[in-house]
Amino acid sequence: KILSSPAELVQTEYDFIVIGGVGNTAILLRFSLTDLAWIAGTAGSVLSARLSENPDVKVLAVEAGASNEGIVETMAPFLGVSLSNTLLDWNYTTVPQEGYNNRTLSLTRGYVLGGSSTVNLLTWNRGADDLWDSWARITDEPGWSREAMEKYWLKSSRLVSPADRHDTTNQEEPSIHGNGPVQVSVGGFPTELDGRVLDTSKMLGGRFPYTVDLNAGHFVGVSYMQSSVGGGQRSSAATAYLNPSQERGNLDILINTHVTKLVQTGSWRGWGKPEFRVIQVAQSSEDAPIQVTARKEILLCAGVIGTPQLLLLSGIGPWQDLKSLGISPILALSDVGQHLTDHPAIPIYYAVNSNSTFDRYLRNDTLFAEELGHWEQTHQGLFVDSPGNTQAFIRLPNNASIYESFEDPSSGPGAGHLEMIFIDGFAQFGSLPQPETGNFLTVLAGVVTPLSEGYVTINSTNPFDHPLIDPAFLTSPFDQYAIVQAIKDIQEFLASSPWNGFVLDAYGDLLNATTDDAKLEYVRAYGSNINHLAGTARMSPRTAKWGVVDQELLLKGAEGIRIIDASVFPSIPECHIQAPVYMIAERAADLIKDRYHL
Ligand SMILES: Cc1cc2nc3c(=O)[nH]c(=O)nc-3n(C[C@H](O)[C@H](O)[C@H](O)COP(=O)(O)OP(=O)(O)OC[C@H]3O[C@@H](n4cnc5c(N)ncnc54)[C@H](O)[C@@H]3O)c2cc1C
C-alpha cells in the first residue's frame, strides 16, 4: 500500500528497505521481503516488485517524491520532455561547467515513483555485448558478462507492437526480445525523416551501416529506435513493476519522504566492520527523523546523485571530506561520489522544406490541445512517441588523429563512440529557444564514450540541501574531438541525396562554424547533456582498493547495505542507460533471493 507520511507506518521493522525512486526497485516487489528496506527509483521499483513476490518477505520502499499515478505528462511519451523543471524533478543544477563556457546546466532526475524512468525520454538500449563483457572483466565477475546477463535482458522487457500497428519487418528483431514487464516498441507515428535516415544509411554504408535491431548486441549502425512504450503509453519501472505490486500486503510504499541517514547499528560479529540496519526518514528538515529497521538489508537505489549524498551524510566516503564537514567518519571509501560521467550532447538544427514537422503544435495551443485530446481518446498520433524515431551509434574513423594521444575508450568494436537521434521538429535540448516561425529538424548528437569525469559531493550536512554536482563536461580533449567529429558526420549525412530539396540551411551559429575550432565553440555555447549520469559508487572486485561496492553490489567494508542503481556502473554504457539499470536490478534481486533462500 502507499503511505504518504511516516506517521502512517504501522511497523518500523521490515526485511528490506528500498531507498529511492521505487523505479527499478519494482523488482523487489516480486519477493515481498519482510526483511528489506529500500529506496524506490528505477532500480528501486524493480527490487520492490521482485522481493515482495514472496508474501513472507516484508518490504518497505521509501521515495522522496510523489506518486506517478494520474499525471498525463508521465504517460504520453511526447510530453516526457515537459517534465523537467517541474515538481516531479529534483531540479538539480551543476556547478559552472568550464567545458561549456562556465555555464551551469539544469539536471533532471525523477522525484516520483519510478524515479527517472517516469520522466525520461524512453529510449530502450540494452548496451553492446562488448560493454557487458568489459564489465565482467573490470569487476572480475563472469556474472556480469553478456552471456550471463542475457536472462535479465529477457526478464525485464518485452517487444510489443507500435501504437499504429504498422508492419515492422526489418525494423526490429523479435527473436532477441524477452517476456518481462517493461513494454518496448519502435515508433508508432512515422515521420518524414524515417525513410530518409534509412536510405542514407543504405546509400553511405561504411561508418553508417544499417542495423536492424541494435538490441541484438552489436551497437553500431543506424536503426529504428526502440522505446519503453506500449500501446502508445510510457512503460516505466512504476507502471511495469511497482504499480501492479502495490496492493501486496507485504509491501509498504512510503512516498513524499526523504531518507536522511543510514544509521550504524553495531559492528559485524563484533570485529569492527560497521553494520547498518536502520534508516532515518523525514519529510522536511524541521521534522524529527523516524527510524526504521531493515532486518536483512538496506537496498540503496537513490540514483547517481542521491546515493553518494546519502552515503556521505552517513559518514561513508572520503575521510578528509567528511571530517572537514564535521561528519564523524565511519567508513573510508575514497571513490564515493567520484567518477561522475555523462554523455555530452549538442542539438544541431536545420530549416527544412516541410509543413509536417511538430513545430506547429508547439506554437499553437489549440492544435496542441486537440492532439492531446486525440491521444487521450485513442492512444494514437504524434503523442505516442518521444521525439525521434531513428538513432545511430557510429564509431570514430579508424585513422582518427585523436588515437595518437588516446587509446580507444570504447568497450570494443561492437560499441559506438558517437550517437545521433533524428527528430522531426525543433527539439529544445540546448539553450537555443524555438524560433517563432519555420519548420526544422533536429539531430541530437552525443559522445557515448566520454573521458571527462567529475564528482558529486556535499557542502552541507542538511539532507534536504542539494549536493554539488560537477559532470565536468568536455574537459577531456577526447570528448572535444569526438563531438566535433559528430557534427561533421551529421553534415556529411544530411548532405547526401535523400535529403535533397528537404534540408535547407543550418540554423543558428552553426551556419558560420566552418572550422573545427568554430564547431567546438558552438558546442561550448549551446551544448547540453542526455541525463545519462553514472559511476558515483562504482563496482569493483572485492579485494580492489578502488570502487564502492563489490561484485554483488554490497557496500565494501560494511554489512547491511547493497547499492543498486546507475551509480554502480563500472563504466558509462555507450548507449542510453535505463535498460542496463533494469538488468542490474533484476540480477540484484536474484542475488538477494539466493543469499536469503527466498
Ligand atoms: C530527463 C531524462 C531523460 C532520460 N532519457 C533516457 C532515455 O531516453 N533512455 C534511457 O535509457 N535513459 C534515459 N535517462 C536515464 C535513465 O532514466 C536513468 O539513468 C535511470 O532511470 C536511473 O535509474 P536509477 O535507479 O539509477 O535512479 P532513479 O530512477 O533516478 O531513482 C532514484 C530514486 O531515488 C529517489 N531518492 C533519491 N534520494 C532519495 C532519498 N534521500 N530518499 C528517498 N528517495 C530518494 C529519487 O526520487 C528517485 O526516485 C534519462 C534520464 C532523465 C532524467
The ligand as an SDF file (V2000), in Angstrom:
LIG
                    3D

 53 58  0  0  0  0  0  0  0  0999 V2000
   15.1840   13.7020  -18.4700 C   0  0  0  0  0  0  0  0  0  0  0  0
   15.8310   12.3490  -18.5910 C   0  0  0  0  0  0  0  0  0  0  0  0
   15.8210   11.7040  -19.8190 C   0  0  0  0  0  0  0  0  0  0  0  0
   16.3930   10.4440  -19.9410 C   0  0  0  0  0  0  0  0  0  0  0  0
   16.2380    9.7620  -21.1040 N   0  0  0  0  0  0  0  0  0  0  0  0
   16.6160    8.4670  -21.1680 C   0  0  0  0  0  0  0  0  0  0  0  0
   16.3070    7.6820  -22.2990 C   0  0  0  0  0  0  0  0  0  0  0  0
   15.6650    8.1440  -23.2540 O   0  0  0  0  0  0  0  0  0  0  0  0
   16.7020    6.3850  -22.3080 N   0  0  0  0  0  0  0  0  0  0  0  0
   17.4230    5.8520  -21.2790 C   0  0  0  0  0  0  0  0  0  0  0  0
   17.8150    4.6770  -21.3540 O   0  0  0  0  0  0  0  0  0  0  0  0
   17.7300    6.5770  -20.1770 N   0  0  0  0  0  0  0  0  0  0  0  0
   17.3070    7.8500  -20.0960 C   0  0  0  0  0  0  0  0  0  0  0  0
   17.5550    8.5680  -18.9670 N   0  0  0  0  0  0  0  0  0  0  0  0
   18.3500    7.9510  -17.9010 C   0  0  0  0  0  0  0  0  0  0  0  0
   17.6000    6.9120  -17.0740 C   0  0  0  0  0  0  0  0  0  0  0  0
   16.2420    7.2360  -16.9420 O   0  0  0  0  0  0  0  0  0  0  0  0
   18.2540    6.8080  -15.7030 C   0  0  0  0  0  0  0  0  0  0  0  0
   19.6350    6.5920  -15.8720 O   0  0  0  0  0  0  0  0  0  0  0  0
   17.7130    5.6720  -14.8490 C   0  0  0  0  0  0  0  0  0  0  0  0
   16.3070    5.7310  -14.7830 O   0  0  0  0  0  0  0  0  0  0  0  0
   18.3190    5.7860  -13.4650 C   0  0  0  0  0  0  0  0  0  0  0  0
   17.7720    4.7980  -12.6150 O   0  0  0  0  0  0  0  0  0  0  0  0
   18.2420    4.7360  -11.0990 P   0  0  0  0  0  0  0  0  0  0  0  0
   17.5040    3.6310  -10.4840 O   0  0  0  0  0  0  0  0  0  0  0  0
   19.7260    4.7330  -11.0730 O   0  0  0  0  0  0  0  0  0  0  0  0
   17.8350    6.1460  -10.4810 O   0  0  0  0  0  0  0  0  0  0  0  0
   16.4090    6.8490  -10.4170 P   0  0  0  0  0  0  0  0  0  0  0  0
   15.4500    6.1860  -11.3390 O   0  0  0  0  0  0  0  0  0  0  0  0
   16.6670    8.3030  -10.6080 O   0  0  0  0  0  0  0  0  0  0  0  0
   15.9130    6.5450   -8.9580 O   0  0  0  0  0  0  0  0  0  0  0  0
   16.4150    7.1780   -7.8160 C   0  0  0  0  0  0  0  0  0  0  0  0
   15.2430    7.4350   -6.9210 C   0  0  0  0  0  0  0  0  0  0  0  0
   15.6990    7.7040   -5.6110 O   0  0  0  0  0  0  0  0  0  0  0  0
   14.8890    8.7230   -5.0640 C   0  0  0  0  0  0  0  0  0  0  0  0
   15.6850    9.3110   -3.9960 N   0  0  0  0  0  0  0  0  0  0  0  0
   16.8660    9.9530   -4.1190 C   0  0  0  0  0  0  0  0  0  0  0  0
   17.3260   10.3080   -2.9210 N   0  0  0  0  0  0  0  0  0  0  0  0
   16.4060    9.8830   -2.0180 C   0  0  0  0  0  0  0  0  0  0  0  0
   16.3180    9.9620   -0.6020 C   0  0  0  0  0  0  0  0  0  0  0  0
   17.2770   10.5320    0.1370 N   0  0  0  0  0  0  0  0  0  0  0  0
   15.2350    9.4280    0.0000 N   0  0  0  0  0  0  0  0  0  0  0  0
   14.2550    8.8290   -0.7120 C   0  0  0  0  0  0  0  0  0  0  0  0
   14.2980    8.7320   -2.0550 N   0  0  0  0  0  0  0  0  0  0  0  0
   15.3640    9.2590   -2.6860 C   0  0  0  0  0  0  0  0  0  0  0  0
   14.6030    9.6290   -6.2310 C   0  0  0  0  0  0  0  0  0  0  0  0
   13.4930   10.4620   -6.0060 O   0  0  0  0  0  0  0  0  0  0  0  0
   14.3750    8.6260   -7.3410 C   0  0  0  0  0  0  0  0  0  0  0  0
   13.0430    8.2360   -7.4050 O   0  0  0  0  0  0  0  0  0  0  0  0
   17.0160    9.8390  -18.8170 C   0  0  0  0  0  0  0  0  0  0  0  0
   17.0210   10.4840  -17.5820 C   0  0  0  0  0  0  0  0  0  0  0  0
   16.4210   11.7130  -17.4550 C   0  0  0  0  0  0  0  0  0  0  0  0
   16.4070   12.3730  -16.1170 C   0  0  0  0  0  0  0  0  0  0  0  0
  1  2  1  0
  2  3  1  0
  2 52  2  0
  3  4  2  0
  4  5  1  0
  4 50  1  0
  5  6  2  0
  6  7  1  0
  6 13  1  0
  7  8  2  0
  7  9  1  0
  9 10  1  0
 10 11  2  0
 10 12  1  0
 12 13  2  0
 13 14  1  0
 14 15  1  0
 14 50  1  0
 15 16  1  0
 16 17  1  0
 16 18  1  0
 18 19  1  0
 18 20  1  0
 20 21  1  0
 20 22  1  0
 22 23  1  0
 23 24  1  0
 24 25  2  0
 24 26  1  0
 24 27  1  0
 27 28  1  0
 28 29  2  0
 28 30  1  0
 28 31  1  0
 31 32  1  0
 32 33  1  0
 33 34  1  0
 33 48  1  0
 34 35  1  0
 35 36  1  0
 35 46  1  0
 36 37  1  0
 36 45  1  0
 37 38  2  0
 38 39  1  0
 39 40  1  0
 39 45  2  0
 40 41  1  0
 40 42  2  0
 42 43  1  0
 43 44  2  0
 44 45  1  0
 46 47  1  0
 46 48  1  0
 48 49  1  0
 50 51  2  0
 51 52  1  0
 52 53  1  0
M  END
$$$$
